[in-house]
Amino acid sequence: FAIREGGRTVGAGVVAKIIE
């Protein structure tokens, strides 16, 4: 899945961001 961050689509490392 992907989330919108800073106006860009982030798919890689998104899980890491959620964990952090």
Residue pairs with C-beta under 8 A, 6 or more apart in sequence:
1 11
1 14
2 9
2 10
2 11
2 14
3 9
3 10
3 14
3 17
4 10
5 17
10 17
